[in-house]
Amino acid sequence: MRAAERAGAALLFLSPVFPTRSHPDARALGPHHFARLAGPARTPVIALGGMTSTRFRRLPKLGAEGWAAIDAWMVDPRNSETR
């Protein structure tokens, strides 16, 4: 993160915050570890990995400026709603 900031990155993706289907074997950071990494960042941090709008609600106070996802935007064919 520090190297990216020194290089002038406009934002940082921090992942995976939560377990994710796209990387099932990756160890999730969880909100506590996310906060320890994102809190001191001088560059905006985007939460990625297992994200939903519900999960994001608690992350801004932990240092997240926004969130990104893949599955969160997919339509669940069983009920025609986004996940």
Secondary structure, 3 states (H helix, E strand, C coil): CHHHHHCCCCCEEECCCCCCCCCCCCCCCHHHHHHHHHCCCCCCEEEECCCCHHHHCCCHHHCEEEEECCHHHCEECCCCEEC
